Amino acid sequence: MKPTQILQITTLLAAAGSLAMSVWLFFANDGSVDDKLNGIFVGTWVPSILALGAFLVASQRRNG
């Protein structure tokens, strides 16, 4: 496997994990407002993780 593929897979797994954790925090707990807010907060990580991954992949392709 090439390093770029490993980076892409790792980025997608991290984003999927963040999304799954967000859904779990939002729905699976006792339904308190704090749990819902924590779920929303973790859900906002997904676009940041994907953007970081895209930046790293682009910079890796540019350099080598």
C-alpha positions, 0 to 999 in steps of 0.5 A, spaced: 500 500 500 502 506 498 503 512 503 497 516 500 492 510 500 494 509 508 493 517 509 486 517 505 484 510 509 486 513 516 482 520 514 476 516 512 476 512 518 477 518 523 472 521 520 467 515 520 469 514 527 467 521 529 461 521 526 459 514 529 461 517 536 457 523 535 451 519 533 452 515 539 453 521 544 446 524 541 442 519 541 444 513 546 445 516 552 439 518 557 437 524 553 440 530 557 442 536 554 449 536 555 449 529 552 446 532 545 451 538 545 457 534 546 454 530 540 453 536 536 460 538 538 464 532 536 460 532 530 463 538 528 470 535 528 468 531 521 469 536 516 475 538 520 478 531 519 476 531 512 479 538 510 486 536 514 486 529 510 485 533 504 490 538 505 495 532 507 494 528 501 495 534 496 501 536 500 504 529 499 502 528 492 505 535 491 512 533 494 513 526 491 
